[in-house]
Amino acid sequence: MKQLFSLILAGIIGGLVTLGGARLFQTKQPVESSDRFAQQVNFNPGNTFSSSAVPSNFTEAASKAMPVVVNITATAKAKEREEEKEDDNGMNPWRYFFGDELFGDQGPREGTGSGVIYTSDGYIITNNHVVEFADELLVTLYDNRKFKAKLIGRDPKTDLAVIKIESNGLPTLQLADSDNAKVGEWVLAVGNPFNLTSTVTAGIISAKGRSINLLSNSNNNNAIESFIQTDAAVNPGNSGGALIDADGRLLGINTAIATRTGAFSGYSFAIPVNLMKRVIDDIVEFGSYNRPMLGISIADLDSDLADSLGITISQGVVVQTLVEGGSAQYAGLQPKDVITKVDGRSVNSVPQLQEIIGRSKIGETVNLTVNRKGQNRDIAVKLRAQKLDDR
């Protein structure tokens, strides 16, 4: 009898131990799994759950940008409008990119564009083509307050301008680093297309360092075109508005669209913020952009040109001619040199070189890596101001 009782007691104790262990396992197991998953999300830099890599929405970025983007109404008198038409001779590039409806031939010209508040005390960035013919500027803020603005300065070679309103405590945006922006990255365009105020559209960066021959013409040599190309919808009225990244930082100034109809057809172009800052800071301080020049005429290197030069590389910028008394001539550059790097940064195209030099300052020294007859050499170039006849 005692033996039977002992067996029953042992069975009960064993069952209780087994049941308790099972409950303990059930309690611990989900927590352990959850912790492991959390570590993957938080510490794996390549995970697909990162909000910065794949934003679930752009509400926070848009809320930062919309109060900083303004509407600009620019008006020119009828006499000035007729002078502009005569100077145009049907070759105004903005007609090609934005259509004839923005260039009416009757009466005063009045157009609208966008701008981005740069400083809390009222300096505003916009495009040169938004304000270049205007003698009256009216700025409408996000909260519907209206201010008359004055032109501080403009630069046709970069299509940038600065205007000023008398106000304080205005919102501004943090600046991104456009050098670090990647093709495929999400971006937002914020502006006032067709007078639809505070419009936000989304897309990705389609290309960088893009030249579309928009700014170069017989009266505007040496223009800097190194645009950020995106597929975010931009239309007439967006000019001068903000291109921002997914974190709500200013990445560029929207400038043009590729179209023959005047409406968005799939691609838009923005001035990168790193170039913008260099130009705008000069205009705010001096009233104009003090641009350094290498003093060379240049062309993109391709395989055919490389063969004719007897070199094996296929990317770079070829020096064609030297300007007498220019920075490059004094430094010892020669025709047929191929510029491959500036201060250690690879240079693959003319727009890229123009942007890098354009962001430098007069008197600074840049180190060019050039391929001369198949041999690489470094040449230090002290940058001089561009000549007055190049302006």
C-alpha positions in Angstrom: 0.0 0.0 0.0 2.8 2.4 0.9 4.5 1.5 -2.4 1.3 2.4 -4.4 1.0 5.7 -2.5 4.6 6.6 -3.2 4.0 6.0 -7.0 0.9 8.2 -7.0 2.7 11.0 -5.2 5.7 10.9 -7.5 3.3 11.1 -10.5 1.5 14.1 -9.1 4.8 15.9 -8.4 6.1 15.1 -11.9 3.0 16.4 -13.5 3.1 19.6 -11.6 6.8 20.2 -12.6 5.9 19.4 -16.3 2.9 21.8 -16.3 4.9 24.6 -14.6 7.8 24.2 -17.1 5.4 24.4 -20.0 3.8 27.6 -18.7 7.2 29.1 -18.0 8.2 28.3 -21.6 5.0 29.8 -23.0 5.6 33.0 -21.0 9.3 33.5 -22.0 9.2 32.4 -25.6 7.3 35.4 -27.2 9.4 37.9 -25.3 12.6 36.4 -26.5 11.4 36.3 -30.1 10.2 40.0 -29.9 13.5 41.1 -28.5 15.4 39.4 -31.3 13.2 41.1 -33.9 13.6 44.4 -32.2 17.4 44.1 -32.5 17.1 43.3 -36.2 15.0 46.5 -36.8 17.1 48.8 -34.6 20.6 47.7 -35.3 20.7 46.2 -38.8 21.5 49.1 -41.1 20.2 47.3 -44.2 16.8 46.4 -42.8 13.7 47.3 -44.8 11.7 48.6 -41.8 13.6 51.9 -41.5 11.3 54.8 -41.7 14.0 56.9 -43.4 14.6 54.3 -46.1 10.9 53.8 -47.0 8.7 56.6 -45.5 5.2 55.5 -44.6 4.1 59.1 -45.3 5.5 62.5 -45.8 3.3 64.5 -43.4 6.0 65.6 -41.0 8.3 66.7 -43.8 5.5 68.6 -45.5 4.5 70.3 -42.3 8.0 71.6 -41.9 8.2 72.9 -45.5 4.8 74.4 -46.2 5.1 77.4 -43.8 8.5 78.3 -45.3 7.4 78.4 -49.0 5.8 81.7 -50.1 3.9 82.9 -53.1 5.4 85.7 -55.2 3.5 87.9 -57.5 5.8 89.8 -59.9 4.5 92.7 -62.0 6.2 94.6 -64.8 4.8 97.8 -66.5 3.6 97.6 -70.1 6.5 99.5 -71.4 9.0 97.2 -69.7 7.0 94.2 -71.0 7.3 95.5 -74.6 11.1 96.0 -74.2 11.4 92.4 -72.9 9.4 91.1 -75.9 11.8 92.9 -78.3 14.9 91.5 -76.5 13.4 88.1 -76.4 13.2 87.7 -80.3 11.2 84.5 -79.7 14.2 82.8 -78.1 13.3 83.0 -74.4 14.1 79.5 -73.0 11.4 79.9 -70.4 8.8 79.8 -73.2 10.1 76.4 -74.1 10.0 75.1 -70.6 6.8 76.7 -69.3 4.8 77.6 -72.4 3.5 80.7 -74.1 0.6 81.3 -71.6 3.1 82.8 -69.1 4.3 85.4 -71.6 1.1 87.2 -72.7 1.7 90.0 -75.2 -1.0 92.4 -74.0 -0.6 94.9 -71.2 1.6 94.6 -68.1 3.2 91.3 -67.4 2.1 89.7 -64.1 3.3 86.3 -63.1 3.4 84.2 -60.0 6.1 82.0 -58.6 7.3 80.6 -55.4 10.1 81.4 -52.9 11.7 79.9 -49.8 12.3 81.8 -46.6 16.1 81.8 -46.1 16.4 83.8 -42.9 14.0 84.6 -40.1 14.4 88.3 -40.8 12.9 88.1 -44.3 15.5 87.1 -46.9 13.7 84.9 -49.5 15.2 82.7 -52.2 13.6 82.4 -55.6 14.5 82.0 -59.3 15.9 84.9 -61.3 13.4 84.2 -64.1 10.5 84.8 -61.6 11.6 88.4 -60.7 14.0 89.6 -63.4 11.6 91.8 -65.3 9.5 92.9 -62.3 9.4 96.3 -60.7 6.8 95.3 -58.1 7.0 92.2 -55.9 4.3 91.0 -53.6 4.9 88.1 -51.2 2.1 86.1 -49.6 3.1 84.0 -46.6 1.6 80.6 -45.7 -0.6 82.3 -43.1 -1.9 84.7 -45.8 0.0 87.8 -44.6 1.1 89.9 -47.5 4.3 92.0 -47.9 5.8 94.2 -50.5 9.3 92.9 -51.3 12.4 94.5 -52.7 15.0 92.8 -54.9 18.3 92.4 -53.2 20.2 90.8 -56.1 20.0 88.1 -58.8 22.3 85.9 -60.8 21.1 84.8 -64.3 24.0 82.3 -64.7 22.5 80.2 -61.8 18.9 81.4 -62.1 18.9 82.4 -58.5 17.7 85.6 -56.8 17.1 87.1 -53.4 14.2 89.3 -52.3 13.5 90.8 -48.9 10.4 91.5 -46.9 10.3 93.5 -43.6 9.4 90.9 -41.0 11.0 88.9 -38.2 10.5 85.6 -36.5 9.8 83.8 -39.8 10.2 80.0 -40.1 13.1 78.5 -42.0 14.3 75.1 -43.1 17.4 73.1 -42.1 19.7 72.7 -45.1 20.5 69.2 -46.4 23.8 68.2 -48.1 23.0 67.8 -51.8 26.4 66.1 -52.3 25.1 63.2 -50.2 21.7 62.9 -52.0 21.3 59.6 -53.8 19.5 58.7 -57.0 16.4 56.9 -56.0 16.0 58.9 -52.8 12.5 60.2 -52.0 11.9 64.0 -52.3 9.0 66.4 -52.1 8.4 69.5 -54.3 6.6 72.3 -52.4 5.3 75.4 -54.3 2.3 77.2 -55.8 1.6 75.7 -59.2 -1.2 77.4 -61.2 -1.8 79.6 -58.1 -2.7 76.5 -56.1 -1.0 77.6 -52.9 1.0 75.2 -50.7 1.0 72.3 -53.0 3.1 69.2 -52.1 4.1 66.5 -54.6 6.4 63.5 -54.1 8.9 61.7 -56.3 12.4 60.4 -56.4 15.7 61.8 -57.5 16.1 60.6 -61.1 19.6 61.9 -61.8 22.2 64.4 -60.5 24.5 66.8 -62.3 22.0 67.2 -65.1 22.5 70.0 -67.8 19.5 70.9 -70.0 21.0 73.9 -71.8 18.4 76.1 -70.2 20.5 79.0 -68.9 23.2 79.2 -71.6 22.5 81.5 -74.5 24.3 84.2 -76.5 23.9 86.7 -73.6 24.6 84.3 -70.8 27.9 82.4 -71.3 29.4 80.2 -68.5 26.0 79.4 -66.9 26.1 76.7 -64.2 23.7 73.9 -64.8 24.1 70.9 -62.5 20.5 70.2 -61.7 18.9 67.6 -59.5 16.5 65.8 -61.8 13.3 64.4 -60.1 10.0 63.0 -61.2 8.1 65.0 -58.5 5.4 67.0 -60.3 6.4 70.6 -60.9 4.3 73.1 -62.9 4.3 76.8 -63.7 4.2 78.6 -60.3 6.5 76.1 -58.7 9.6 78.0 -59.8 11.6 79.1 -56.8 9.9 76.6 -54.5 11.5 74.1 -52.3 12.7 70.6 -53.1 13.0 68.8 -49.7 14.2 65.4 -48.6 12.1 62.9 -46.6 13.3 64.5 -43.3 12.0 68.0 -44.4 15.4 69.5 -45.1 15.9 71.9 -48.0 17.7 70.0 -50.8 17.2 72.4 -53.8 15.3 75.1 -55.5 12.8 74.0 -58.1 13.6 75.7 -61.4 12.3 74.0 -64.6 10.4 71.2 -66.2 11.0 69.3 -69.4 7.9 70.0 -71.5 6.6 71.5 -74.8 3.1 72.1 -73.5 3.8 74.1 -70.4 2.6 71.4 -68.0 4.5 68.7 -66.2 5.5 65.8 -68.4 7.5 63.6 -66.1 10.7 65.4 -65.2 11.6 68.5 -63.2 14.9 70.1 -62.3 16.2 71.8 -59.1 19.3 73.8 -58.2 21.2 71.8 -55.6 21.3 73.4 -52.2 25.1 73.4 -51.8 25.4 75.6 -54.9 22.4 77.7 -53.9 23.8 78.5 -50.5 27.1 79.7 -52.0 25.3 82.0 -54.4 22.7 83.3 -52.0 25.1 84.1 -49.2 27.1 86.3 -51.6 24.0 88.1 -52.9 22.8 88.7 -49.3 26.2 90.1 -48.3 27.4 91.8 -51.4 24.3 92.2 -53.6 25.8 89.9 -56.3 27.5 86.5 -56.7 31.3 86.8 -56.8 32.1 83.8 -58.9 35.6 82.3 -59.4 36.6 81.0 -62.8 39.2 78.4 -63.9 39.6 80.3 -67.2 39.2 77.3 -69.6 36.8 76.1 -72.2 35.9 72.4 -71.6 34.1 69.4 -73.0 33.0 66.0 -71.6 35.4 63.1 -72.3 34.0 60.2 -74.2 35.6 57.1 -75.7 36.2 58.6 -79.1 37.9 61.7 -77.6 39.9 59.4 -75.3 41.2 57.5 -78.3 42.3 60.6 -80.1 44.2 61.7 -77.0 45.8 58.3 -76.6 44.5 57.7 -73.0 42.6 54.8 -71.6 40.2 56.6 -69.2 36.7 57.3 -70.4 35.4 59.8 -67.9 36.6 63.3 -67.1 36.6 66.9 -68.4 38.9 67.8 -71.3 40.6 71.2 -71.4 40.1 72.6 -74.9 41.5 76.2 -74.6 42.9 78.5 -71.9 41.8 82.0 -71.2 44.7 84.5 -71.4 45.6 85.5 -67.8 43.1 83.0 -66.3 43.6 80.9 -63.2 44.3 77.7 -65.2 47.0 79.3 -67.4 48.8 80.7 -64.4 48.7 77.3 -62.7 50.2 75.5 -65.7 47.2 73.6 -67.2 47.5 72.8 -70.9 45.1 72.1 -73.7 44.2 68.4 -73.9 44.6 67.9 -70.1 41.8 65.8 -68.7 40.5 66.9 -65.3 39.5 63.8 -63.3 39.4 65.1 -59.7 39.0 68.3 -57.7 40.4 68.1 -54.2 40.2 64.4 -54.4 36.6 64.3 -55.5 36.0 62.5 -58.8 34.8 64.7 -61.7 33.0 62.9 -64.6 31.2 65.8 -66.4 31.2 69.4 -67.3 28.2 70.3 -65.1 29.8 68.6 -62.1 33.1 70.5 -62.5 31.2 73.8 -63.0 29.3 73.3 -59.8 32.3 72.4 -57.7 34.3 75.5 -58.9 31.2 77.6 -58.6 30.9 76.7 -55.0 34.5 77.8 -54.3 35.5 81.3 -53.5 37.8 83.8 -55.2 41.3 83.4 -53.8 40.9 79.8 -52.7 43.3 77.2 -54.1 41.8 74.0 -55.5 43.9 70.9 -56.3 43.1 69.5 -59.7 44.1 65.9 -60.7 44.7 65.9 -64.5 45.6 63.1 -66.9 48.2 64.4 -69.3 49.2 62.0 -72.0 48.3 59.1 -69.9 50.1 60.3 -66.7 48.3 61.6 -63.7 49.6 64.8 -62.0 48.2 67.2 -59.3 48.1 70.9 -60.1 47.2 73.6 -57.5 45.1 76.3 -59.0 44.4 79.6 -57.2 41.0 80.8 -58.3 40.6 84.3 -59.8 37.4 86.3 -60.4 35.7 86.0 -63.7 36.3 88.8 -66.1 33.7 91.5 -66.5 33.1 90.6 -70.2 32.2 87.0 -69.0 29.3 88.3 -66.8 
